[in-house]
Amino acid sequence: MSPVLVGTTTVVAVLVALAGLASTLARRRIGLLHLWGTALLELLLLVQAVLAVVLLVRGERPAETATFLGYLGGIVLLPVAGALWARTETSRWAGTVLAVAAAAVAVMIWRLLQLWEATGG
């Protein structure tokens, strides 16, 4: 796991969450800015997932491998699910849906790093 990539992912996740909250406060649906931000977030998460899988294949494993893999699978799906749900939401709450998904990613990425570094993986 790359701490620099974790930090970058966190910044992008927070920016997507803030954009979602801003659209909710403005009583507007999400737009292309939200979707591009979510796409960037997803790309960063996929890069992190590939790096983690490569390290796992090389034999480096955290103590709680099953928990780590569960978080890794869930975190990759969250932005996609949030964006799809937000696009189908016809009210102003679409931004909030996306903000919650992005905020969950921001927390989960640090938990992944914590799980990885607990054993010096």
MOCORPE-V853299 format. One record per residue. N is the residue number from 1. RES is the residue in one small letter. PHI is phi in whole degrees, 0 to 359 (none if undefined). OMEGA is omega in whole degrees, 0 to 359 (999 if undefined). D_FIRST is the distance of its C-alpha to the first C-alpha in whole Angstrom. Layout:
# MOCORPE-V853299
[[N:RES:PHI:OMEGA:D_FIRST] [N:RES:PHI:OMEGA:D_FIRST]]
This chain:
# MOCORPE-V853299
[[1:m:none:182:0] [2:s:259:179:4] [3:p:299:178:6] [4:v:294:178:9] [5:l:293:176:8] [6:v:297:178:8] [7:g:297:178:11] [8:t:297:179:13] [9:t:298:179:12] [10:t:297:180:14] [11:v:299:179:17] [12:v:296:179:17] [13:a:298:179:17] [14:v:294:178:20] [15:l:295:177:22] [16:v:295:178:22] [17:a:297:179:23] [18:l:295:177:26] [19:a:296:178:27] [20:g:296:178:28] [21:l:294:179:29] [22:a:297:179:31] [23:s:291:176:33] [24:t:294:180:34] [25:l:296:178:36] [26:a:277:181:37] [27:r:59:180:38] [28:r:235:174:37] [29:r:281:179:35] [30:i:287:181:31] [31:g:233:182:32] [32:l:295:178:30] [33:l:303:179:28] [34:h:297:183:26] [35:l:290:177:26] [36:w:294:177:24] [37:g:297:178:22] [38:t:292:177:21] [39:a:296:177:21] [40:l:297:178:18] [41:l:300:179:16] [42:e:297:179:16] [43:l:299:178:15] [44:l:299:180:12] [45:l:292:178:11] [46:l:293:176:12] [47:v:298:180:10] [48:q:297:180:7] [49:a:295:179:9] [50:v:296:178:10] [51:l:299:180:7] [52:a:295:180:6] [53:v:294:177:10] [54:v:300:179:10] [55:l:296:178:8] [56:l:295:180:10] [57:v:294:178:13] [58:r:286:175:13] [59:g:108:178:14] [60:e:277:183:11] [61:r:224:172:11] [62:p:286:181:11] [63:a:299:181:14] [64:e:255:185:15] [65:t:297:181:13] [66:a:297:178:16] [67:t:296:179:15] [68:f:300:180:11] [69:l:295:176:13] [70:g:296:177:15] [71:y:297:182:13] [72:l:297:178:11] [73:g:294:181:15] [74:g:293:184:16] [75:i:291:179:14] [76:v:289:181:15] [77:l:277:186:18] [78:l:302:180:19] [79:p:298:180:19] [80:v:294:179:22] [81:a:297:179:24] [82:g:298:180:24] [83:a:294:179:25] [84:l:296:179:28] [85:w:295:180:29] [86:a:296:180:30] [87:r:291:180:31] [88:t:273:180:34] [89:e:284:184:34] [90:t:267:180:38] [91:s:261:179:38] [92:r:288:184:36] [93:w:279:178:34] [94:a:301:179:32] [95:g:297:179:30] [96:t:292:177:29] [97:v:302:180:28] [98:l:293:180:25] [99:a:296:179:25] [100:v:295:178:24] [101:a:298:181:21] [102:a:293:178:20] [103:a:295:177:20] [104:a:296:177:18] [105:v:297:181:15] [106:a:300:179:15] [107:v:281:185:15] [108:m:294:181:13] [109:i:294:177:10] [110:w:288:176:10] [111:r:294:176:11] [112:l:299:179:8] [113:l:298:179:6] [114:q:297:178:10] [115:l:297:182:10] [116:w:292:185:7] [117:e:278:181:8] [118:a:298:181:12] [119:t:243:181:12] [120:g:73:182:10] [121:g:298:999:8]]
